[in-house]
Every structure is written in C-alpha cells, then in structure tokens.
Amino acid sequence: MKHMSKLLGDKRRHYLLELLKSKKKPLTGTFLAEETGVSRQVIVQDIALLKAKNEPIVATPQGYLYLSSPSPQPKRRVIACQHAFEQTERELTILVEHGVKVVDVIVEHPIYGQIQGSLMVESKKDVHDFLRKVQDNQAKLLSSLTEGVHLHTVEANDDKRIDEACQALEAEGILLKRD
C-alpha cells in the first residue's frame, strides 16, 4: 500500500475502519500509523474511539482485527486447561494443527475476577510469533496467576475438529477433566 499524507480526525478513523474491514488478518498499530501519517499513540486513541462507537475491533498480539460476521458461523467452545509454561507451545500447536483457532485466554483471579486476553492464534506461525513476543517482552502468561489453570475460547468449522483437539490435549495431560 502507498503511504498517505497525514489524515486528520474523522477522515483518518474512517480510513482505518475501511482498511481493517478489508483485511482478514490483524494489522499492527505501527503499520496503521505509517499508512495514515500519524504516531502509533494516535492510532491507539483512534481505535479506542472506534470501539466506543461499537465497532467490533479487537487488539490481538498480532495487531488490530475487525471482527466481521463470517458465514457460516464457526463452532465455539470454552475449554479448561492446566499446564506449565513449558507446555504452552505444545498446547497451542495441538489446537492449531487440528484446525482450531484459539480466540482468547481467560483466568479467574481471586481479586479481579475474570481476566481475559485476546489471542487469535490459528496457525503454527501465530504460535511461534506469540511465544516470541512473550520471550522478547519477558512477559508472564495469565495462567501464571492461577497455577496454570486457564480457559480458552476456541472455534473451528465443526465440532469434530474441537473434539479431536480436546482428545489430543487430554492425551498430553493438558485438558482439565471433570471428576
């Protein structure tokens, strides 16, 4: 794409919205800033204003994503997992290899209640990029707050993919089972 000269206010937000709607993959704040000739902080503020107008934009580790309604709707499920940090790559890889998208991670904190983080991981590359960001930022996973226990909202084209992924997670000792 060609870099634009500095766009102002509503015109810039309209352009950002159209750009996000036209892409199926997340766009980084840096990319959007370069495209519109403003700083990344201005993009953060613009996205906040668009979200305040109920635009379905989410911030993922890969960038901003416009959540359009795909047709047909994917099957969704919340699964419960527990594992050590070292098993994170295995967990996410199992899911994406079965054609399952990991939408988010959720933990139940004793003080703050539910804490949720957007992941939008659906390929081995996404898994690699996510783990690289964790390492580069010396970040801790949300599950570190709950002794490894966490939930994932997952989605796939059909329930069979999710069932098979859950069986594979269970075989690895990652899926929490009800007693």
C-alpha positions in Angstrom: 0.0 0.0 0.0 1.0 3.5 -0.7 1.7 5.7 2.4 -0.8 8.5 2.8 -0.1 12.0 3.9 -1.3 12.8 7.3 -5.0 12.2 7.6 -7.0 14.2 10.2 -9.6 13.1 12.7 -12.8 11.6 11.3 -11.3 11.0 7.8 -8.4 9.0 9.4 -10.8 7.0 11.6 -13.0 6.2 8.5 -9.9 5.2 6.6 -8.7 3.0 9.4 -12.1 1.3 9.7 -12.3 0.6 5.9 -8.7 -0.7 6.0 -9.4 -3.0 8.9 -12.6 -4.3 7.3 -10.8 -5.1 4.1 -8.2 -7.3 5.7 -8.8 -10.8 7.2 -5.5 -10.7 9.2 -4.6 -8.3 12.0 -2.8 -5.0 11.2 -0.2 -3.6 13.6 -0.5 -0.2 15.1 2.8 0.7 13.5 1.6 -0.2 10.1 -1.6 1.8 10.6 0.4 4.8 11.8 2.7 4.7 8.8 -0.4 4.4 6.5 -2.0 7.4 8.0 1.0 9.6 8.7 0.4 9.8 12.5 2.0 8.3 15.6 1.2 4.9 16.9 -0.3 6.6 20.0 -2.8 8.4 17.8 -3.8 5.1 16.3 -4.3 3.7 19.8 -6.6 6.6 20.6 -8.4 6.3 17.2 -9.1 2.6 17.8 -10.4 3.4 21.3 -12.8 5.9 19.7 -13.9 3.4 17.1 -14.5 0.8 19.8 -16.5 3.3 21.8 -18.8 3.6 18.7 -19.3 -0.2 19.0 -17.1 -1.1 16.0 -16.1 -4.8 16.6 -12.3 -4.2 16.7 -10.1 -6.3 18.9 -6.4 -5.9 19.8 -4.6 -9.1 19.3 -0.9 -9.9 19.8 -0.6 -9.7 16.0 -2.3 -6.3 15.7 -5.8 -4.9 15.3 -8.5 -7.0 13.8 -12.1 -6.2 12.6 -14.4 -8.9 13.6 -16.8 -9.3 10.7 -19.5 -12.0 10.8 -18.2 -14.9 8.8 -20.7 -17.1 7.0 -21.3 -19.8 8.2 -20.7 -19.1 11.9 -17.8 -21.2 13.3 -18.5 -23.6 16.2 -17.3 -22.2 19.5 -16.5 -23.8 22.8 -14.7 -22.9 26.0 -12.2 -25.5 27.2 -10.4 -25.7 30.5 -6.6 -26.4 30.6 -3.8 -26.6 33.1 -0.1 -26.9 32.3 3.3 -25.5 33.0 4.7 -22.6 31.0 6.9 -25.1 29.1 3.9 -26.9 27.7 2.3 -23.7 26.2 3.8 -24.3 22.7 2.6 -27.9 22.7 -0.9 -26.8 23.8 -1.3 -24.1 21.1 0.3 -26.3 18.4 -2.1 -29.2 19.1 -5.1 -26.8 18.7 -4.0 -25.2 15.5 -2.9 -28.5 13.9 -6.5 -29.7 14.4 -7.8 -26.6 12.6 -8.9 -24.9 15.8 -8.5 -21.2 16.4 -7.6 -20.0 19.9 -9.7 -16.9 20.3 -8.6 -16.0 23.9 -7.3 -17.0 27.3 -9.3 -16.5 30.5 -8.3 -16.8 34.1 -10.4 -16.4 37.2 -8.4 -14.2 39.6 -9.4 -14.2 43.3 -9.3 -10.3 43.5 -10.1 -9.1 40.0 -12.5 -11.9 38.9 -12.3 -12.9 35.2 -9.3 -11.6 33.3 -9.4 -12.2 29.6 -6.7 -11.7 26.9 -7.3 -11.9 23.2 -5.0 -14.4 21.3 -6.4 -15.0 17.8 -3.9 -17.8 17.3 -4.8 -20.0 14.3 -1.5 -21.2 12.7 1.9 -22.5 13.7 3.3 -19.1 12.7 0.9 -17.4 15.1 2.0 -19.8 17.9 5.7 -19.0 17.1 5.0 -15.3 17.0 3.1 -15.3 20.2 5.8 -17.2 22.1 8.5 -14.9 20.6 6.6 -11.9 21.9 6.3 -13.5 25.4 10.0 -14.1 25.4 11.1 -10.8 23.9 9.0 -8.9 26.5 9.9 -11.2 29.4 6.2 -11.5 29.9 4.3 -14.0 32.1 1.2 -15.8 30.9 -2.1 -15.0 32.5 -2.2 -18.7 33.7 0.8 -17.9 35.9 -1.7 -16.2 38.2 -3.7 -19.4 38.6 -1.1 -22.2 38.9 -1.5 -22.9 35.2 -5.3 -23.2 35.2 -7.0 -21.3 32.4 -9.8 -21.3 29.8 -9.6 -20.9 26.1 -12.4 -19.9 23.8 -11.8 -21.9 20.7 -13.5 -22.1 17.4 -13.5 -24.3 14.3 -15.5 -25.1 11.2 -17.1 -28.0 13.0 -17.4 -29.7 16.4 -15.4 -32.7 15.3 -12.2 -30.6 15.0 -12.6 -29.3 18.5 -13.4 -32.8 19.9 -10.3 -34.2 18.3 -8.1 -31.4 19.5 -9.5 -31.9 23.1 -8.7 -35.6 22.9 -5.2 -34.8 21.9 -4.9 -32.2 24.7 -6.2 -34.9 27.2 -3.6 -37.4 25.9 -0.9 -34.8 26.8 -2.4 -34.2 30.2 -3.2 -30.6 29.4 -7.0 -30.7 29.3 -8.7 -30.4 32.6 -11.2 -33.2 33.1 -14.3 -33.1 35.2 -14.3 -35.7 38.0 
